[in-house]
Amino acid sequence: MQPKIHIKKGDNVKVLSGDDKGQTGKVLKVEVKKYRAFVEGVNLVSKHTKPSSKNPQGGIIKKEASVHISNLMLVDGKGNATRIGRRMGSKDKLVRYSKKSEEEIK
């Protein structure tokens, strides 16, 4: 059974701790089993690449590394970091909502 995760791909999140504390970014990928997420522009690492047909120059590229989900908090439509809850929305479907502003999160 996989754990319930409060963020999804495409969400805007704020980093709560670590070297990138305070930064916000968009979630690119979520690894559910590892409980980690990749956030755009956060936790950048240098990766050394060999020359190839895709990258003929080779060299050092900056790439996002994963961040533990406990260090991320969802940002609602107003730009506030917030906890989320789940409730029945219109059309009898479970939706996520911001506990701070009580509005649905798309």
N, C-alpha and C positions, 0 to 999 in steps of 0.2 A: 504494500500500500504506500502510495507516495504522499508526502506531507502537504498540507495546505500552505500555499505560498501567497503572500499578499501583493506581489507585483507580477506583471505580465510584460511580454515583449511590447515595446511601443510606449510604455508608461514613462512619465517624467519623474525622476527620483532625485533625492538629495542624499549626499554621503554624510553619515553621522560621525564616523570616526576614521582614523588612519591619516596617512599623508595627504589625502585629497579631501579632508574634512571641509564641509561647507559647499563643495562644488555640486552643481546640478547637471543632469544629463539625461539622455534618452536611453532606455534599456534596449540593447541590440539583440541579446540572446539570454535565455534563462536555462540553467542546467538544474533541473528539479532534483535529481538523485544526489547531486553533489551540494545542493543548497547554495548555489552561486549564480551570479549574473554578470554579464558584460555590459558596461555603461559607456556611452560615447564620450570620449575625451577624458576618462577617469582611469587611474591606475595604469598609465602608459609604461610599457617596457620596451627596451631596445632589443631588436631581433636581428642577428647577423644572417644575411642571406647570400647564398652562392649565386653566381650568374646563371640564369636559365633563359629559356625562350620567352617565358612570361615577364621576367625581370632581367634584361640583358646586362644591365649595369651591375647588379648585385649590390652589396654594401649593407648599411645599417638602416633599418626601418623602425618607426615607432608603431606600436600595436597595443590595443587594449588588452589587459589581463582581467581575469575574473575577480569579483568582489563578493565577500560573503553577504548573503541576503539580510542578515541581522544588522549589518552596517548601513542599510539603505532604508529610506522612508519616502513614501509616495508624496508627490506634490500635486495638490488639487488645481482646479481651473483658475483660482485666484492667486496662485503662486505660493501658497502656504504649505509647509510640510505638515502632514496630517496622518493620523491613524485611519484605518478603514474598517468598515463593518460590511456585513452582507444582509440584505433584506429583500423581500419580494417586491418587485417593481411592477410597473404596468405590464400587461400581457402575461401575468403569472410566471415571471422569469426571475431568477435570483440575480440581483445587481449589486455592485460594490458602491458604497457611498462614503463620503468624507465625514468623519465624526466631528470635525471642527465646524464645517459649514453646513452639514446635513444635506449636501447636494450629491446627485449621482455622479459617478466617475465613468466616463465613456471609454 
